[in-house]
Amino acid sequence: MVCRPGMARCKASVALAVTVAADGSGAVEVTVLADRDVVVAAPDVMSDVRLDDAAAAGWAVEGPSATPDGGLRVVLRKRFATPEEGTAVLAELNGPQGPFRDLRLSRSTSFARVESAFDGTVQLEGGLAAFADDALTSLVGGPPLGDRVTEEQLASGFAVRVAVRLPGTVGSTNGTVASDGTVTWAPALAGGAATAMHADAALVDQEALDARRNERLAIVGMAVWAVLVIAVLAGGVWWWRRRTGGPAPLR
């Protein structure tokens, strides 16, 4: 049995979740789901999934495991310590022709403020060959299904979802922002369409800002007090000279 238009359509999906903490560390999680039709079309897909390379590259692997509806589920997770490491982890998701392109994380800091950003593009071209030479090849059944699933079927039966959680409050984005600040995209893949993704967020340490403001107020207050003391002393000298006609006494 193969996946054919007009019949039960094979469905597979990849959900990419990126979480970034205030210090720039975080994690990348990839969840791959294939429905029952995929498993029926390729009964050996479970045994064909090879994850040794992913594990050797530092990915924590969960699965492959059967889903309640007879499908297949695989989860990969990998942590990173800096945005640069996170960008390198994201580059491991697929080869140069894969659907995840130029994914990158960035971060800048100033006093009491951390700004973070996520950018990238999703574009599917070349069918399952787009996943060649990468862990995701085996996750979606690349070589085992390459001769059974056309590019048209893949575009209509394959879904991608990207979710990113940056520290602080989201500023600008072309994604959908949830109540918890998570930004999501559900790119259209048909026809090789390219979906650009951007999100940025800022985290402000209000306590530090308040402390800095109070410190500045204290400095200003001291300066004002000094001016007042000088003014009072100067006024006293003027008053004494006017009264006695001589210099004010030293104290």
C-alpha positions, 0 to 999 in steps of 0.5 A: 500500500502506498499513499495516493491522492484520493485515498486515505492521505498519509500525514506527518508533522514536525513540531519545533519548539525553542525555549530561551532563558534570560541568561541566553541558555535554552533548549530545542525540542523536535517532535515528529508524528506520523499517522497510521497511514504512514505506518501502513504504507511503510510497515518497516518504518519503525525499524528503519528509524535510526537515531544513533547519530542523533544520540551521539551528537548530544540529542536526548531521544524519546522513541520511536514509539507507537501512538494510540492511533497506530502512528509513530512518534519521536522526540528529540531534545538538546540544550544549549548554553548560549544563543550561538550554541542554540543557533548551532543546534538549530543548524543540525535539524536538517541539511542545506536543502531542508525545510528549516533554513538560516534559523538563528538566535541572538541576544544583546544586553544593556543595564537592566535590559536583555533583548533576544530575537529569533529569525529563520525561514521554512521552505520545503523543496525537493520532496523527502530529499530535502531531509537528506544527510540529517537526523530528520531524514530517518525521523520522517522515513526519508529513504524508506518512503522516498520512492513512495511519496511524491513531492505533491503528497508530501507538501499536502500531507506534511505539516510544520509548526514552529514555536519560540519562547523568548524571555520577557515581553514580545516586541515585534513578530510576524507570528501568532503570540499566545497569552504566555508569550510563545510565538508560533508559526504554521508555514504553508509548504505547498509549491515551495512557498517560503515563510520568513519568521521573526520575533524579538522580546525584551526583558527589563529588570524593573527593580534594578531600574528603580534602584538606579533611579533612587541612586540618581535621586540620592545623588541629585539630593546630595548635590541640591543639599550641597548647593543649599549649604553653600548658599546659606554660608554665602548668605551668612557671610554677606549678612555678617559683612553688612552688619559689622563691615568686616570679614565673617569670623572663621568657625 
